[in-house]
């Protein structure tokens, strides 16, 4: 069985390398292209204004990477500003950029899921009245956490550090897609985004092949895969290690129909 990693290219390559090191057959088929925003000036202004913010919420590791890639020369992260991450991958990306762990806020290690709802459980007890928060995201995004912070009295701002686009498949990617269509039960799609599911549907206009299977890292994503027509959909954690355990015999939580 081959695992198909659908994350954006920068993350997919690292995941495939990890799986192969564990003896798991894997291939990358990025189903979302991540590109810089059309206008980079707002990100550069945000860097200049960082000391005003009590918190920056990064929606993903891609938000971290592109925000820091656009940092103007000579500007550093202010010591009094915290950074929030919805999951361990984003938190690791922030610390890889040099942020001390004490400034990075993430969901509790035993959180039932890694998402905006989980990070809000860590933030909701703070006093947000009159404090400013910057959400670093793509050109659009789900604003659930922003609404919670606004309801708690915070002043919310947003900046687009990247843009998401449908995939431009390479010849290798088209080959992976073709093989998966011909032998659906010999492949397992790994989805970390509902948008990736939608993009795959566009690549398969005749529908998901009968018997196709998937793993999803969140119940919302699992629901999208079920609605797309995947015969079997399981739930797993968002880390590569969780997927490894699921593939190597640990119990896998099935997504409800």
Order of alpha helices (4+ residues) and beta strands (2+ residues): beta-alpha-beta-beta-alpha-beta-alpha-beta-alpha-beta-alpha-beta-alpha-beta-beta-alpha-beta-alpha-beta-alpha-beta-alpha-beta
